[in-house]
Amino acid sequence: MERYGTDGEEERESAIEAAALALQRGGLAVIPTDTVYGIAADAFDPAAVRALLAAKGRGREMPPPVLVSAATTLDALAVRVPGYARTLVEEFWPGPLTLVCHQQTSLQWDLGETRGTVAVRMPDHALAREVLERTGPLAVSSANLTGMPAATDADRAEDMLGEVVDVIVDDGASPGGEASTIVDVTGTQGRVLRLGALSLEQLNAVLEPLGATLVLEDGAPDADQDTDQDTGPDSDQEKDSDEGGA
């Protein structure tokens, strides 16, 4: 495992390049985001995704969310995205909002038992997006072992995952420190599956002028609970302490 800091411009570039290269080669990398640190893998490399899940001690029933570098990528990954979801994207991306959507059926990937859905987020973190620009969409789960709090700094991430990842990028403490809010937008009315950095009131304040509102799913956990991101009706895709999942 190699660990990279980001104090200077050269160090920052080296860290981004090392993480991107490791991911392109099918490895795992811990990267910072605007919420918590995430463990990342190439979303289109099934072996890498399996390694990510194994690193966290999870199975295929808990597939990871996907991070993207631009909002326009949503339409490459998802279909039948409703108008209210696009309003949320315009208002809260980049940022701590994960959307659970119907996935494009033509995608050649295997994130696990997604039941036809994909959880997508665009992080509000320049370094994370620079890595994503070089790699394309990444499967990113919170940097923690199952049952443990998500890492908000590189030291904690290394304690839990240092033996199973190829690269750790240390960008200091996470600026947000709280996981994303997860909204299932696969239905005519959106459902909040997990409350995180964005409250139900913040989300509905944007939608109410359009005549739309979200509802809170019964039993929806808070972001400080180590549950995993549900990516659709009756699915088990993680209500992850990211990140989206990271």
N, C-alpha and C positions, 0 to 999 in steps of 0.2 A: 504494500500500500504506500502511495506517495501522497504527501499533504502539501498543499500550496496556499500561501498567503496572498493577499491582494493589496498590500500597502502602497506599492508604487505601480506606475503604469506598466513597466516591464513584468513585474510579478503578476499583475492582474491578467495581462495577456497570456503569460505562461500558464496560469491557472485555468483560464478559459480553454486554451488549446489542449492542455492535458486532459481536462474533463471531456471535451468533445471527442478527442482521439480515442480515449478509453471506451466511450459509449459507442462510437462508430465501429469499434472492434468487438463489440458484444459484451463489454465489461459493465461494471457498476460504478457509479460515482455519487458521492454525497455533494449536493450543491445547495447554496443558500437560496431562499425565496423571501418574499415579502411577509410570509406568515411564519412558517417554521422551516428548519432544514429538511431537505427531502433526499431520499435515495432514488436514483434515476437509472433507467434502462431504455434502450431503443424500443419504442412501442411496436415496431414492426419486426422485431427479432424475438420469436417465441422462446428461444432458449434463454435469452437475457431476461425476459419477463419472468420466466420460471425461477431463474436465479434470484431475482429481486424478491419474489414471494418467499422463497426458501430462506433468504437472508433474514426476513422478518418473522419467520416461523408460521407462514400462512399458506393456505392451499388455493386451488383454483376458484373456490367459492367466494374468494375475496379479491377480485381483480382490481388493479390500481387505476386511478384516474390518469388522464393525459393532459400534459401541459403543452401549450402552443405559444409561439412568439408573436402572433398577430391574430386579431379577431376574425380576419377573413378566412383563416384556416378552419374555422368552425364548420363552414359549408362543405369542406373537403372531408370532414369526419362524420357529420351528422346530417340527417334528413328530417323533413317535416318540422322544422324549428318554428314554433308559433311566434306571432307578432309580439306578444308580451315578453317572450324570452329575448328577442332582439332588442327590445327597449332596455331590459336589464343589462345586456351586453354593452349597449351604448353608454349607459350610465356608470357601470361598475367595473368594466374591463378597461385597462388592466387593473386587477384588484382581487380581493379575497372572496370571490364568488365562483363556485363550481356549479356548472349546469349539467344535469343528467338528461341526455337526449337520445332519440332513436339514432343508432349508428348507420352509416352508409353500409349497405350490404355487400358492396364490391371490395371493401377493404380486406387486404391480405395480411391479417394479423391474428393473434390469439392472446387476448388479455386475460382469458379465463372464462368463467361462467357468467358472461355479461347479460345473457338473455336478450340480446339485440339492442343493448343500450351502451352508451359511452359517457363517461363523466369528463368534462372538459373545463379547463381554466387557463386564463392568460395572466401570469403573475406580474405584479407591479414591482419588478426588480430587474434593473438593467443588466446585471451580470447573468442572471438566470436566462433572460431573453437572448442575450448574446450567445450563450451556449445553445439554446434552442434554434437560433438562426443557422447555426453550423450543423446541427444534427437532424433537424426536423422534429416532429412531435415525440415527446418522451413520456413513457410511463413513469410517474413519480409518486411515490408514497412517502408519508412522513418518516423521517429518519429515527426510527425507534424499533425496539423489539415489541412483539405483541404483549399488551398488558402494561407497557411502560409509557411514561409521558413522552411526547415528541421532543426531539432535541431542538433547542433554540440557539445553540452555539456548536462550533465544530468539535470542541472537547467532548461534549456529551455524545455527539454523534459517533466520534471515534471510539469512545468507551463501549458503545453498544454494537457498532458495525465495522470497526476498524479492521477486523480479521477477514471480512468477506467482501470488501469493496476494493477497487483498484485505485481510486483517487478520492481525496477529500479536499474540497475548496473551503478555506477558512476566510470568511468575509465578516468576522465579528458576530456580535449578537444579532439575532433576527430583529428587524425593525418593528414588526408587528407583534410577534410572539403568541398570536392566537390564530387558530386554524380557520380555514375558509368556511363560509356558510354554504350549504349544499341545497340546491333547489332542483327538484324533479320537474322537468318541463315537457314530459312525454304526454301529458293530458291536456284537456281544455283549460283546466285550472292548475296552476303550479302548486307543488307541495314542498314545504321546507322540511328536508329530511334531517338536517342538523343545523342548529344555530351556532354561528361562529363570530367572526369579526363584524359581520353585518347583521343587524337586528331585523326582525319581521317588520317593525315599524318603518325602518329605513327603506326596505324593499317596497313595501306597499305605498309609501309616500310617492314613489316614482310611478307606480302603476295605477293608483286610484284615479288620477285625472283622465286616464284612458278607459275607465270603467272596469278595470281588472284588479283582482287582489290575489294574494297567495294565502294558503292555509298552512298551519303548522301540523305536520303529521303526528298522529297520536304516538306518544312515547318517544318523540324525536329527542336525541341526546344533545347535550351541550358539547362544545368543542373540546372541553378539558377531559371528556371521557374517551377512552381508547377504543372507540368503536370504528367500524369501517364503512366506507362510503357506498351507500345503496344506489346503484345506478339504474334503477327502474322498478316498475311494479313487481313486488314479490321477489326481487333479486337480492343478492348478498354482496353486490359490488361495494367497495368500501366506503363507509362513512369515516374516512381516514382522518387522523389528527393533522393532516396537512390541510394539506395539499390537495386538494385536492387536492389529497389526498393530498400535497404536498401541496 
